[in-house]
Amino acid sequence: MPGYIFFAFSILFYVGLALQTVSKPASGGDNAMGYGLALAFLGLGFGVSSLALTITLSARGGFYWVGAEAGGRTATVFAAWLCVVMTTFFCALFKSEWHSNDDNTYPQFLHGLAVWHGQLWLPLLWLAACFLSLNTHWQASLSPIALKAPFFAGLAISAVFCGGLAVGHLRDSVRQSEAEWERQQQQKDQWHQQTLDFIASQKPEDPIIGLLVHTNQFQQNDVRQAALTKIKTHPDWETEILLLLKNRNAYREVYYFLDGNKVTRSREFTEALNHSIGWLAETVAYEIKNSNNLQSWSFDSYGISQALRSIDGQFQHQHVDFRPTVRKLTQALKTSPTDDRFKGVKFPVTDEVDAWLNQHK
């Protein structure tokens, strides 16, 4: 009895899909949205009810004629169900929605099967096999070929259709990945050119601070060299940079320059850098306590990594001990936030600072 009930529901949703796809849907507005929702509902209903029918028939041994070996028979039956359901739904979809003519993403035969109403006659082959499997007397009165022909015909056609879907999905994924890569590359190229244009527009009388971030050792070489060239057009550029390092409102930008660019007044820069790290520790502790939007990346742009690399790169042996101020920095990074919402926020740069301290015990 349950098999007949699930078969009736499958027929009901099948008829609904057939009626839904008889006429061409409206191309826009609420009607188009309603058509899409109805198609999704009917397709889901057909899939669920036909799955219940397949399970019921398999449990009762209704598909014994598919094959002698139980495992292979079950796999074949459920593969047929899946392929038929997928083909039925996408034929109904492709009948009204087909955008592959321009890019050839999906094989054209998928659209051809949809145009020839594959959503109508293909599930009938499978439903006919299921209907005959509901009653052992009907099966006994039919030749094996009468049972197997519609079932395996539906399986073969729908399997080829699903193979085409897989190929189309793969092509579409590749196309979207390539388009996204091109978009990102164009954006990077645009930013790169904007940076070069900004550097080129700078004059010796302009503030030097705007160029410093572009001089880091990991910058693109053309950007870095352009920025360094512009910096050195300033008559006393090293003094300007030193004064910025001694300025509590500007010292962090200097870290980017010191990471990879040697200075001649090493002792003065060493003392100023050490003092500025103390300011940095105070700033970090204050912001952790008072921030209303604390994130794990909140201090990634503070130049902490650059400052540590610059110490090791050119200031480590200038008779100044950086360890006490760096300890203050790591303690600041571990400050407990006042706002309970941020109690669990961890800053990845903290591990970097701790690692530096472990290496310089």
ABEGO torsion letter per residue (X at the ends): XAAAAAAAAAAAAAAAAAAAAABBBBABEAAAAAAAAAAAAAAAAAAAAAAAAAAAAAAAGAAAAABABAAAAAAAAAAAAAAAAAAAAAAAAAAABBAAAAAGABBAAAAAAAAAGAAAAAAAAAAAAAAAAABAAAAAABBAAAAAAAAAAAAAAAAAAAAAAAAAAAAAAAAAAAAAAAAAAAAAAAAAAAAAAAAAABBAABBAAAAAAAABAABBAAAAAAAAAAAAABABAAAAAAAAAABAAAAAAAAAAABGBBBABAAAAAAAAAAAAAAAAAAAAAAAAABABBBAAAAAAAGAAAAAAAAAAAAAAAGBBAAAAAAAAAAAAABBBABAAAAABBBAAAAAAAAAAAAAX
